[in-house]
Amino acid sequence: MTNATVAIIGGGFSGTVAAIRLLSSPQRNGPSLPFGSKIVLIEPGRAGEGLAYRAGPDYWRLNVPAERMSAFPERPNDFLDFARARNPLVSGGDFLPRSWYGDYLSDRLELARRRSPRWLSFERVRARATAIGTRQGILVTLVIFVWSGCHYLLGAIGLAKLLREKQRERGD
């Protein structure tokens, strides 16, 4: 395969971190997508928020202390450093607002995009994926009447969305 398109449906924690890992893999000497590849993140909202880390009241707090919230095991203080850049009074044991974590993930995605090699393109599609199928052996994602062919598909749509769909099907 000379190049690949990877579509990631869902821009919450899992989808955003998957995109970050794919964008930064060539810099870490990790497995890389072929030259000329493309990553497409399909998410109607802001990347990184999902349901868990979207903006909300200040009392919506993380249930894990800041010092244990890094998205990257190889950089255990990454989230804590991000939070302290925002507010120097933050300590490792603080339970910070959930929206800060959404901001952190969004920031790290943008940083990975800026640092990624020029041959690896990244596209944000602000829409909902409404159907998935194949055309000539290539996965095709229908996103609000726009067809985009992809070789690989990662569905990071979150459990809450699946539960809502099941409730609708049952008429709950």
URGINOR-V544433 format. One record per residue. N is the residue number from 1. OMEGA is omega in radians with two decimals (999 if undefined). Layout:
# URGINOR-V544433
n = <N | N>
omega = <OMEGA | OMEGA>
This chain:
# URGINOR-V544433
n = <1 | 2 | 3 | 4 | 5 | 6 | 7 | 8 | 9 | 10 | 11 | 12 | 13 | 14 | 15 | 16 | 17 | 18 | 19 | 20 | 21 | 22 | 23 | 24 | 25 | 26 | 27 | 28 | 29 | 30 | 31 | 32 | 33 | 34 | 35 | 36 | 37 | 38 | 39 | 40 | 41 | 42 | 43 | 44 | 45 | 46 | 47 | 48 | 49 | 50 | 51 | 52 | 53 | 54 | 55 | 56 | 57 | 58 | 59 | 60 | 61 | 62 | 63 | 64 | 65 | 66 | 67 | 68 | 69 | 70 | 71 | 72 | 73 | 74 | 75 | 76 | 77 | 78 | 79 | 80 | 81 | 82 | 83 | 84 | 85 | 86 | 87 | 88 | 89 | 90 | 91 | 92 | 93 | 94 | 95 | 96 | 97 | 98 | 99 | 100 | 101 | 102 | 103 | 104 | 105 | 106 | 107 | 108 | 109 | 110 | 111 | 112 | 113 | 114 | 115 | 116 | 117 | 118 | 119 | 120 | 121 | 122 | 123 | 124 | 125 | 126 | 127 | 128 | 129 | 130 | 131 | 132 | 133 | 134 | 135 | 136 | 137 | 138 | 139 | 140 | 141 | 142 | 143 | 144 | 145 | 146 | 147 | 148 | 149 | 150 | 151 | 152 | 153 | 154 | 155 | 156 | 157 | 158 | 159 | 160 | 161 | 162 | 163 | 164 | 165 | 166 | 167 | 168 | 169 | 170 | 171 | 172>
omega = <-3.12 | 3.07 | -3.10 | 2.97 | 3.11 | 3.08 | 3.10 | 3.13 | -3.14 | -3.09 | 3.00 | -3.10 | -3.03 | -3.13 | -3.13 | 3.14 | 3.06 | 3.12 | 3.12 | -3.13 | 3.12 | -3.14 | -3.04 | -3.10 | 3.14 | -3.13 | -3.12 | -3.08 | 3.10 | 3.08 | -3.04 | 2.99 | 3.13 | 3.13 | 3.12 | -3.09 | -3.08 | 3.05 | 3.13 | 3.09 | -3.09 | -3.08 | -3.11 | -3.11 | 3.13 | 3.13 | 3.10 | -3.07 | -3.01 | 3.09 | -3.02 | -2.97 | 3.11 | 3.12 | 3.13 | 3.14 | -3.10 | -3.14 | 3.00 | -3.03 | 2.99 | 3.13 | 3.08 | 3.14 | -3.06 | -3.08 | -3.14 | -3.04 | 3.12 | 3.08 | -3.01 | -3.11 | 3.14 | 3.07 | -2.98 | -3.14 | -3.03 | 3.13 | 3.13 | 3.09 | 3.09 | -3.11 | 3.13 | 3.05 | 3.11 | -3.14 | -3.08 | -3.13 | -3.14 | 3.06 | -3.08 | -3.12 | -3.11 | 3.03 | -2.97 | 3.08 | -3.12 | -3.10 | 3.09 | -3.14 | 3.03 | 3.09 | 3.14 | -3.13 | 3.11 | 3.11 | -3.12 | 3.05 | 3.13 | 3.10 | 3.11 | 3.12 | -3.13 | -3.09 | -3.08 | 3.13 | -3.10 | -3.11 | 3.14 | -3.08 | -3.12 | 3.13 | 3.02 | 3.05 | -3.11 | -3.11 | 3.06 | 3.00 | -3.06 | 3.11 | 3.10 | 3.11 | 3.08 | 3.05 | -3.12 | 3.07 | 3.14 | 3.08 | 3.12 | 3.13 | 3.08 | -3.12 | -3.13 | 3.06 | 3.07 | 3.12 | 3.04 | -3.13 | 3.09 | 3.13 | -3.12 | -3.13 | 3.06 | 3.10 | -3.14 | -2.97 | 3.05 | -3.11 | -3.10 | 3.14 | 3.10 | 3.13 | 3.11 | 3.13 | 3.12 | 3.12 | 3.11 | 3.14 | -3.14 | -3.12 | 3.13 | 999>
